[in-house]
């Protein structure tokens, strides 16, 4: 909701000022070598500069008297209160991103008899500048645990906890600054072969080499939980190989074959089908929850409680010096799978097209897709249900601060980026199209589908720690396989246009004079109608009765 300053609503439309400045430039060279050989080469540059700024021109922490958090940056803290609108602005504002892409693309087509062979390259060089304060201004969560009945854990009012100034969890951090670079190299070749008068085949192969991102000053650190899960450690980027700088291996097996066919069964009936593998493009390029978010270049601290003894009281502020290495406790870290397989999707379909009359086409078919190695962000440093301080019960409890012998303990949640997500989609789809004739056109489609998966979210976001879609049992992720959070069982869309029979040359008004025809003639009625079934809703439990620090889900 939109609330007035200084409340704002914790993410409402008036809690930030968004600007987006895009620039593009392209040079194109087309050349016909011969009637059978045509080539097109393009050089391109794109820049997207986005700013997410605070609507305040002053620091609200100073005005509120809130100590232990950023005191000079324009903005406000965030007070997240379960069951009611949040107050303040919160993390990641101001956020500045300057993203640029330089591209070299070539497509060449060679025609020979029944074959049309096409091949090409797409080379991209990307850079991203990022400035992000993370939780420097302070994030505070109130869930009602401190006003509940300690005997039976019943009752409790989150807003009452807020009035007392006793958060269940407090997040503070140091800002992130980074300059990231990476190239993507893509190559393809395909042959469209007209094997006979009735049969056309399409064969193709694509290869993609997407190198992991590096930071120009090696300001990346990975909390490596893969090499030796028993003793994870912070690995700092250094000059050397791509792996030394990126801390993530390069996946070199992204081959994507494709096959398709079209067969004319009868003069008005065509069968079509195809299969292909498509490589995903993981977009996690840094930021406070990726490899830029770890020490020694920055710090994130999440101060938890046992729901009995407060760790932070707002009138006293966040404890002093919690972001100085020798004093750091409750450290929040980021981990990225060291040797990930790149996300890929297998897609296949079979359909029948039938023409009725001169202007109506009906199509029906089966369409499916199976995605593997989907990126998922989850809390790998979980605490199982139980009593006591949450951070003291987590899977990993300490880590050595890079470049020192300082041991930091306890640890807070771990934003782990793993590539174990999967999804499968099945659907029956039908479509009817009436081309414009007789003053009327129609395009209607209906999809009956089921989408099953084991992770929520999209792109690099995934099941973010604290998200309602997080794992209910991190020791048994198979329990998450269910109807996907993006599933829509039914979807119907129709677009239509009807030309009213009014005016000269029409059924009515053929003899109208010019002024009348200009006013009453030439009218059309058009529209788009969309009907869909709803998407699944994640249910959560108010507070944290399981005492895990993550969102609780009912069973």
C-alpha positions as CSV (number, residue, x, y, z in Angstrom):
1,X,0.0,0.0,0.0
2,X,1.0,3.6,-0.5
3,X,1.4,5.4,2.8
4,X,2.6,8.9,3.4
5,X,6.2,9.8,4.2
6,X,7.8,8.6,6.5
7,X,5.8,5.3,6.5
8,X,5.7,4.7,2.7
9,X,4.4,1.2,3.0
10,X,7.7,-0.7,2.7
11,X,7.8,-1.1,-1.0
12,X,4.7,0.7,-2.1
13,X,4.8,2.7,-5.4
14,X,5.7,5.9,-3.6
15,X,8.6,4.4,-1.6
16,X,11.1,4.8,-4.5
17,X,11.8,6.8,-7.6
18,X,12.6,4.7,-10.6
19,X,14.4,6.0,-13.7
20,X,15.4,4.0,-16.8
21,X,17.6,5.4,-19.5
22,X,18.2,3.2,-22.5
23,X,20.6,3.8,-25.5
24,X,21.0,1.7,-28.6
25,X,23.2,1.8,-31.7
26,X,23.5,-0.7,-34.5
27,X,25.4,-1.0,-37.8
28,X,24.1,-3.6,-40.4
29,X,25.9,-4.9,-43.5
30,X,23.9,-7.1,-45.9
31,X,25.7,-8.7,-48.8
32,X,24.5,-10.9,-51.6
33,X,27.5,-13.0,-52.7
34,X,25.3,-14.8,-55.3
35,X,21.7,-15.7,-55.8
36,X,22.3,-18.7,-53.5
37,X,24.5,-17.1,-50.8
38,X,23.2,-14.2,-48.6
39,X,24.9,-12.9,-45.5
40,X,23.9,-10.3,-42.8
41,X,26.3,-8.9,-40.3
42,X,25.3,-6.6,-37.4
43,X,27.4,-4.7,-34.8
44,X,25.4,-3.5,-31.9
45,X,25.7,-1.6,-28.6
46,X,23.2,-1.3,-25.9
47,X,23.3,0.6,-22.6
48,X,20.6,0.5,-19.9
49,X,21.2,2.8,-16.9
50,X,18.7,2.3,-14.1
51,X,18.3,4.2,-10.9
52,X,16.1,3.2,-7.9
53,X,16.3,6.2,-5.6
54,X,14.9,7.2,-2.2
55,X,12.0,9.7,-2.2
56,X,13.7,11.3,0.8
57,X,16.6,13.7,0.6
58,X,17.7,13.0,4.1
59,X,18.6,10.1,6.4
60,X,15.5,9.0,8.4
61,X,17.6,7.1,10.9
62,X,19.0,10.4,12.2
63,X,15.5,11.8,12.4
64,X,14.2,8.7,14.2
65,X,17.2,8.5,16.5
66,X,17.9,4.9,15.4
67,X,21.6,4.1,16.1
68,X,24.0,1.5,14.8
69,X,22.8,1.8,11.2
70,X,23.8,4.0,8.2
71,X,23.5,7.7,9.2
72,X,24.4,9.6,6.1
73,X,22.7,7.9,3.1
74,X,19.4,9.3,2.0
75,X,16.6,6.8,2.8
76,X,14.8,5.0,5.6
77,X,14.9,1.6,7.4
78,X,12.3,-1.0,6.9
79,X,10.0,-2.3,9.6
80,X,8.4,-5.5,8.5
81,X,5.3,-6.3,10.6
82,X,3.6,-9.6,10.0
83,X,-0.1,-9.2,9.1
84,X,0.0,-5.4,8.5
85,X,1.6,-3.0,6.0
86,X,5.4,-2.6,6.4
87,X,6.7,0.8,7.3
88,X,9.7,2.6,5.8
89,X,11.7,1.9,2.6
90,X,14.3,-0.7,3.4
91,X,17.1,-2.5,1.5
92,X,18.7,-1.9,-1.8
93,X,17.8,1.8,-2.2
94,X,19.5,3.7,-3.8
95,X,20.3,1.1,-6.4
96,X,22.4,2.1,-9.4
97,X,23.0,-0.2,-12.4
98,X,24.8,0.6,-15.6
99,X,24.6,-2.4,-17.9
100,X,26.2,-2.4,-21.4
101,X,26.2,-5.0,-24.1
102,X,28.4,-5.1,-27.3
103,X,27.4,-7.6,-29.9
104,X,28.7,-9.1,-33.2
105,X,26.1,-11.1,-35.0
106,X,26.3,-12.9,-38.4
107,X,23.7,-14.9,-40.2
108,X,24.5,-16.6,-43.6
109,X,22.1,-18.5,-45.8
110,X,23.1,-20.9,-48.6
111,X,20.4,-22.4,-50.8
112,X,21.1,-25.5,-52.9
113,X,18.3,-27.5,-54.5
114,X,15.9,-28.6,-51.7
115,X,18.3,-27.5,-49.0
116,X,18.4,-24.1,-47.3
117,X,21.4,-24.1,-44.9
118,X,21.7,-21.3,-42.4
119,X,24.6,-20.8,-39.9
120,X,25.8,-17.9,-37.8
121,X,27.4,-16.5,-34.6
122,X,26.2,-14.3,-31.8
123,X,29.1,-12.9,-29.8
124,X,28.2,-10.7,-26.8
125,X,30.5,-8.8,-24.4
126,X,28.7,-7.6,-21.3
127,X,29.6,-5.3,-18.4
128,X,27.6,-4.2,-15.4
129,X,28.4,-1.5,-12.9
130,X,26.5,-1.9,-9.6
131,X,26.1,0.3,-6.5
132,X,23.8,-1.2,-3.8
133,X,23.6,-0.4,-0.1
134,X,21.9,-3.7,0.8
135,X,20.6,-3.4,4.4
136,X,22.9,-0.6,5.4
137,X,19.8,1.5,6.6
138,X,18.5,-1.5,8.6
139,X,15.7,-4.1,8.2
140,X,13.7,-5.1,11.2
141,X,11.2,-8.0,11.4
142,X,8.4,-8.2,14.0
143,X,6.4,-11.4,14.2
144,X,4.6,-11.3,17.5
145,X,6.9,-13.8,19.3
146,X,7.7,-11.4,22.1
147,X,4.1,-10.8,23.1
148,X,2.9,-14.4,22.8
149,X,2.2,-16.8,25.7
150,X,5.6,-18.4,26.5
151,X,3.9,-21.5,28.0
152,X,1.9,-22.6,24.9
153,X,3.3,-20.2,22.2
154,X,-0.2,-18.9,21.5
155,X,-1.3,-15.3,20.9
156,X,1.2,-12.6,20.2
157,X,0.7,-9.5,18.2
158,X,3.4,-8.4,15.7
159,X,2.3,-4.7,16.0
160,X,2.6,-5.0,19.7
161,X,6.2,-6.2,19.3
162,X,6.8,-3.2,17.0
163,X,5.4,-0.8,19.6
164,X,7.7,-2.3,22.2
165,X,10.6,-1.9,19.7
166,X,11.7,-5.6,20.0
167,X,12.3,-7.2,16.5
168,X,12.5,-10.9,16.0
169,X,15.2,-10.4,13.5
170,X,17.5,-7.4,12.5
171,X,19.5,-7.1,9.3
172,X,22.3,-4.6,8.7
173,X,25.1,-4.6,6.0
174,X,27.8,-2.7,4.3
175,X,27.3,-1.4,0.7
176,X,28.4,-3.2,-2.5
177,X,30.2,-1.6,-5.4
178,X,31.3,-3.7,-8.4
179,X,32.3,-3.7,-12.1
180,X,31.4,-7.0,-13.7
181,X,32.5,-8.4,-17.1
182,X,31.7,-11.5,-19.1
183,X,31.5,-12.7,-22.7
184,X,28.8,-15.1,-24.2
185,X,29.8,-17.0,-27.4
186,X,26.9,-18.6,-29.4
187,X,27.1,-20.6,-32.6
188,X,24.5,-22.4,-34.7
189,X,23.8,-24.2,-38.0
190,X,20.6,-25.5,-39.4
191,X,19.3,-27.1,-42.6
192,X,15.8,-26.8,-43.8
193,X,15.4,-29.6,-46.3
194,X,12.4,-30.0,-48.6
195,X,12.6,-33.8,-48.9
196,X,9.6,-34.1,-51.1
197,X,6.5,-32.2,-52.2
198,X,4.8,-33.1,-49.0
199,X,7.6,-33.4,-46.5
200,X,9.9,-30.7,-45.1
201,X,12.6,-31.5,-42.4
202,X,14.5,-29.0,-40.3
203,X,17.7,-30.1,-38.6
204,X,19.9,-27.9,-36.4
205,X,22.5,-27.6,-33.7
206,X,23.3,-24.7,-31.4
207,X,26.3,-24.4,-29.1
208,X,26.5,-21.8,-26.3
209,X,29.5,-21.0,-24.2
210,X,28.6,-18.6,-21.4
211,X,31.5,-17.7,-19.3
212,X,31.0,-16.8,-15.6
213,X,31.2,-13.2,-14.5
214,X,34.4,-11.7,-13.2
215,X,34.9,-8.4,-11.3
216,X,37.5,-6.0,-12.6
217,X,39.2,-5.7,-9.2
218,X,38.5,-9.3,-8.1
219,X,35.9,-8.1,-5.5
220,X,34.1,-11.5,-5.5
221,X,34.2,-14.1,-2.7
222,X,32.4,-17.5,-2.6
223,X,31.5,-19.4,0.5
224,X,32.4,-22.8,-1.0
225,X,30.1,-25.5,0.4
226,X,30.8,-27.9,-2.5
227,X,34.5,-28.8,-2.4
228,X,34.4,-29.9,1.2
229,X,30.9,-29.7,2.7
230,X,32.3,-30.6,6.1
231,X,34.5,-27.6,6.3
232,X,33.2,-24.8,4.0
233,X,35.5,-21.8,3.5
234,X,35.5,-18.4,2.0
235,X,37.4,-18.3,-1.3
236,X,38.5,-14.9,-2.5
237,X,38.9,-14.1,-6.2
238,X,42.5,-13.5,-7.4
239,X,44.4,-12.9,-10.6
240,X,45.0,-16.0,-12.7
241,X,42.7,-18.3,-14.7
242,X,39.0,-17.7,-15.4
243,X,38.1,-20.0,-12.5
244,X,40.5,-18.1,-10.1
245,X,38.7,-14.9,-10.9
246,X,35.1,-16.1,-11.3
247,X,35.2,-18.8,-8.6
248,X,32.8,-20.7,-10.7
249,X,33.8,-23.2,-13.4
250,X,32.8,-22.7,-17.1
251,X,30.3,-25.2,-18.3
252,X,31.3,-26.3,-21.8
253,X,28.7,-28.9,-22.7
254,X,25.8,-26.6,-23.8
255,X,25.0,-28.4,-27.1
256,X,21.4,-27.8,-28.2
257,X,20.1,-30.0,-31.1
258,X,16.8,-29.2,-32.8
259,X,14.6,-31.2,-35.1
260,X,11.3,-30.4,-36.8
261,X,9.1,-31.6,-39.6
262,X,6.0,-30.6,-41.6
263,X,4.0,-33.2,-43.6
264,X,1.1,-32.4,-45.8
265,X,-1.3,-35.3,-45.2
266,X,-4.0,-34.0,-47.5
267,X,-4.5,-30.8,-49.5
268,X,-6.0,-29.0,-46.4
269,X,-4.3,-31.0,-43.6
270,X,-0.8,-30.6,-42.3
271,X,1.0,-32.5,-39.5
272,X,3.8,-30.7,-37.7
273,X,6.1,-31.7,-34.9
274,X,9.5,-30.9,-33.3
275,X,12.0,-31.4,-30.5
276,X,14.7,-29.1,-29.3
277,X,17.0,-28.3,-26.4
278,X,17.3,-24.6,-25.4
279,X,20.0,-23.3,-23.1
280,X,19.0,-20.9,-20.3
281,X,20.7,-17.6,-19.6
282,X,21.2,-17.2,-15.8
283,X,21.0,-13.6,-15.0
284,X,22.5,-13.4,-11.5
285,X,25.4,-11.0,-12.1
286,X,26.2,-9.9,-8.6
287,X,24.5,-7.7,-6.1
288,X,24.1,-8.1,-2.4
289,X,23.0,-11.7,-2.6
290,X,25.6,-13.1,-5.1
291,X,29.3,-13.4,-5.0
292,X,29.7,-9.7,-4.3
293,X,28.0,-10.0,-0.9
294,X,30.7,-11.7,1.1
295,X,33.7,-10.6,3.1
296,X,36.3,-9.2,3.0
297,X,34.7,-6.7,0.5
298,X,31.4,-6.3,2.3
299,X,29.5,-7.7,5.3
300,X,25.9,-8.6,6.0
301,X,24.8,-9.4,9.5
302,X,21.5,-11.0,10.5
303,X,20.9,-10.8,14.2
304,X,18.4,-13.5,15.3
305,X,16.9,-14.2,18.7
306,X,15.5,-17.1,20.7
307,X,12.2,-15.3,21.0
308,X,12.7,-15.0,24.7
309,X,15.7,-12.6,25.1
310,X,15.8,-9.6,22.7
311,X,19.0,-9.2,20.7
312,X,18.1,-5.7,19.5
313,X,15.9,-3.0,21.2
314,X,15.1,-0.1,18.8
315,X,15.5,2.6,21.5
316,X,19.1,1.4,22.1
317,X,19.8,0.8,18.4
318,X,21.8,-2.0,16.8
319,X,24.9,-2.9,18.9
320,X,27.9,-0.8,18.0
321,X,30.6,-2.1,15.7
322,X,28.7,-5.2,14.6
323,X,30.1,-4.6,11.1
324,X,33.8,-4.5,12.2
325,X,35.5,-7.9,11.4
326,X,36.8,-8.5,15.0
327,X,33.3,-7.9,16.4
328,X,31.2,-9.6,13.7
329,X,28.6,-12.2,14.7
330,X,25.6,-13.6,13.0
331,X,27.3,-13.2,9.6
332,X,25.1,-13.7,6.5
333,X,27.0,-15.3,3.6
334,X,26.4,-16.1,-0.1
335,X,27.4,-19.4,-1.8
336,X,27.4,-20.2,-5.5
337,X,27.6,-23.8,-6.9
338,X,31.2,-24.2,-7.9
339,X,30.7,-26.5,-10.9
340,X,27.1,-26.0,-12.0
341,X,25.5,-27.5,-15.1
342,X,23.9,-24.7,-17.1
343,X,20.1,-24.5,-17.1
344,X,18.5,-26.3,-20.1
345,X,15.0,-27.0,-21.3
346,X,13.8,-29.8,-23.6
347,X,10.7,-28.9,-25.6
348,X,8.6,-31.1,-27.9
349,X,5.3,-30.8,-29.7
350,X,3.0,-32.4,-32.2
351,X,0.0,-30.7,-33.9
352,X,-2.5,-30.9,-36.7
353,X,-3.5,-28.0,-38.8
354,X,-6.8,-28.1,-40.8
355,X,-8.1,-25.5,-43.2
356,X,-11.8,-25.0,-43.6
357,X,-12.9,-22.9,-46.5
358,X,-10.8,-20.1,-47.9
359,X,-10.1,-18.3,-44.6
360,X,-10.5,-20.5,-41.5
361,X,-7.6,-22.5,-40.0
362,X,-8.0,-24.8,-37.0
363,X,-5.0,-26.2,-35.1
364,X,-4.8,-28.7,-32.2
365,X,-1.8,-30.3,-30.6
366,X,0.3,-31.5,-27.6
367,X,3.1,-29.3,-26.3
368,X,5.5,-30.1,-23.5
369,X,8.7,-28.9,-21.9
370,X,11.1,-30.3,-19.3
371,X,13.6,-28.0,-17.6
372,X,16.6,-29.2,-15.6
373,X,19.3,-27.5,-13.6
374,X,17.1,-24.5,-12.8
375,X,18.9,-21.9,-10.6
376,X,17.4,-21.9,-7.0
377,X,18.3,-19.5,-4.2
378,X,17.7,-21.1,-0.8
379,X,18.9,-21.0,2.8
380,X,21.5,-23.8,2.9
381,X,22.5,-22.9,6.4
382,X,19.2,-23.9,7.9
383,X,18.2,-24.5,11.5
384,X,15.9,-27.4,12.2
385,X,12.8,-26.8,14.4
386,X,13.7,-26.6,18.1
387,X,14.3,-24.3,21.1
388,X,17.1,-21.9,21.6
389,X,18.9,-19.2,19.6
390,X,18.4,-19.9,15.9
391,X,21.9,-19.0,14.7
392,X,23.5,-21.2,17.3
393,X,21.6,-24.2,15.9
394,X,22.5,-23.7,12.2
395,X,24.2,-26.3,10.0
396,X,27.5,-24.3,9.8
397,X,28.4,-22.3,12.8
398,X,31.7,-20.5,12.1
399,X,34.1,-19.3,9.3
400,X,37.5,-17.7,9.2
401,X,37.5,-14.1,8.0
402,X,39.7,-14.0,4.8
403,X,43.2,-12.7,5.2
404,X,43.0,-12.9,9.0
405,X,42.9,-15.6,11.7
406,X,39.6,-14.2,13.0
407,X,37.0,-16.8,13.5
408,X,33.4,-15.5,13.1
409,X,30.6,-17.2,14.9
410,X,27.7,-17.8,14.9
411,X,26.7,-17.6,11.2
412,X,23.2,-16.6,10.0
413,X,21.4,-17.7,6.9
414,X,23.3,-18.7,3.7
415,X,22.0,-17.4,0.4
416,X,23.0,-20.5,-1.6
417,X,22.6,-20.6,-5.4
418,X,22.2,-24.2,-6.5
419,X,21.2,-25.6,-9.9
420,X,19.0,-28.5,-8.8
421,X,15.6,-27.2,-9.7
422,X,13.4,-29.0,-12.2
423,X,10.1,-28.5,-13.9
424,X,7.9,-30.3,-16.4
425,X,5.0,-28.9,-18.4
426,X,2.3,-30.7,-20.3
427,X,-0.4,-29.1,-22.3
428,X,-3.1,-29.6,-24.9
429,X,-3.6,-26.5,-27.0
430,X,-6.0,-25.6,-29.7
431,X,-6.3,-22.5,-31.9
432,X,-8.8,-21.2,-34.5
433,X,-8.1,-18.3,-36.9
434,X,-10.5,-16.7,-39.3
435,X,-8.7,-14.3,-41.5
436,X,-10.4,-10.9,-42.2
437,X,-13.2,-11.3,-44.7
438,X,-16.8,-10.2,-44.8
439,X,-15.9,-7.6,-42.2
440,X,-14.9,-10.0,-39.5
441,X,-11.7,-11.6,-38.1
442,X,-11.1,-13.9,-35.2
443,X,-8.2,-15.5,-33.4
444,X,-9.0,-17.7,-30.5
445,X,-6.8,-20.1,-28.4
446,X,-7.3,-22.4,-25.5
447,X,-4.7,-24.2,-23.4
448,X,-5.3,-27.0,-20.9
449,X,-2.1,-27.6,-19.0
450,X,-0.3,-28.8,-15.9
451,X,3.0,-27.5,-14.6
452,X,4.9,-29.5,-12.0
453,X,8.1,-28.3,-10.3
454,X,10.2,-28.4,-7.2
455,X,11.3,-24.8,-6.9
456,X,9.6,-21.4,-7.0
457,X,10.4,-18.0,-8.4
458,X,12.2,-17.3,-11.7
459,X,15.7,-16.5,-13.1
460,X,18.2,-16.1,-10.3
461,X,15.6,-15.3,-7.7
462,X,14.4,-18.8,-6.9
463,X,13.3,-19.8,-3.4
464,X,14.9,-16.8,-1.7
465,X,15.4,-17.3,2.1
466,X,12.4,-16.1,3.9
467,X,10.2,-16.5,0.8
468,X,6.9,-18.3,1.3
469,X,8.0,-20.7,-1.4
470,X,11.1,-21.8,0.6
471,X,11.6,-25.5,1.5
472,X,9.4,-26.8,4.2
473,X,12.1,-29.5,5.0
474,X,15.6,-28.8,3.7
475,X,16.5,-32.4,4.4
476,X,13.9,-33.7,2.0
477,X,13.5,-31.4,-1.0
478,X,11.5,-34.1,-2.8
479,X,8.5,-32.9,-0.7
480,X,8.6,-29.7,-2.8
481,X,7.6,-31.5,-6.1
482,X,4.0,-30.4,-6.7
483,X,1.9,-28.2,-8.8
484,X,4.1,-25.3,-9.7
485,X,3.5,-21.8,-8.4
486,X,3.1,-20.5,-12.0
487,X,0.6,-23.2,-13.0
488,X,-2.6,-22.1,-14.8
489,X,-4.8,-25.1,-15.7
490,X,-7.0,-23.2,-18.1
491,X,-6.3,-20.3,-20.3
492,X,-8.5,-18.9,-23.1
493,X,-7.7,-15.9,-25.2
494,X,-9.8,-14.4,-28.1
495,X,-9.1,-11.4,-30.2
496,X,-11.7,-10.2,-32.7
497,X,-12.6,-7.4,-35.0
498,X,-16.1,-6.7,-36.5
499,X,-16.6,-4.0,-39.1
500,X,-20.1,-2.6,-38.7
501,X,-22.1,-2.7,-41.9
502,X,-22.8,1.1,-41.9
503,X,-21.7,3.5,-44.6
504,X,-21.1,3.7,-48.3
505,X,-20.6,0.3,-49.8
506,X,-22.2,-1.4,-46.8
507,X,-25.6,-3.0,-46.1
508,X,-26.9,0.1,-44.5
509,X,-26.1,3.7,-45.5
510,X,-24.9,3.1,-49.0
511,X,-26.6,6.3,-50.2
512,X,-25.4,8.5,-47.3
513,X,-23.9,11.8,-48.2
514,X,-20.3,12.6,-47.3
515,X,-20.9,14.4,-43.9
516,X,-23.3,11.7,-42.6
517,X,-20.9,8.9,-43.8
518,X,-18.0,10.6,-42.2
519,X,-19.8,10.5,-38.8
520,X,-21.7,7.3,-38.9
521,X,-19.8,5.2,-41.4
522,X,-16.5,3.2,-41.1
523,X,-17.0,2.0,-37.5
524,X,-15.4,-1.1,-36.1
525,X,-15.8,-3.1,-32.9
526,X,-12.7,-5.0,-31.6
527,X,-11.5,-6.5,-28.4
528,X,-9.3,-9.0,-26.6
529,X,-10.9,-11.4,-24.0
530,X,-8.7,-13.4,-21.6
531,X,-10.1,-16.0,-19.2
532,X,-7.7,-17.9,-17.0
533,X,-7.9,-20.1,-13.9
534,X,-6.0,-19.0,-10.8
535,X,-2.5,-19.8,-9.7
536,X,-1.6,-21.7,-6.5
537,X,-1.3,-19.7,-3.3
538,X,1.4,-20.4,-0.7
539,X,0.0,-20.5,2.8
540,X,2.2,-19.4,5.7
541,X,2.0,-19.4,9.5
542,X,2.2,-16.1,11.3
543,X,5.2,-15.8,13.5
544,X,7.8,-18.6,13.7
545,X,6.5,-21.4,15.9
546,X,9.1,-23.8,14.5
547,X,11.8,-21.4,15.6
548,X,13.8,-21.9,12.4
549,X,14.2,-18.2,11.3
550,X,12.5,-19.1,7.9
551,X,8.9,-18.7,6.9
552,X,6.8,-21.5,8.4
553,X,4.3,-23.3,6.2
554,X,1.3,-25.3,7.6
555,X,1.2,-29.0,7.1
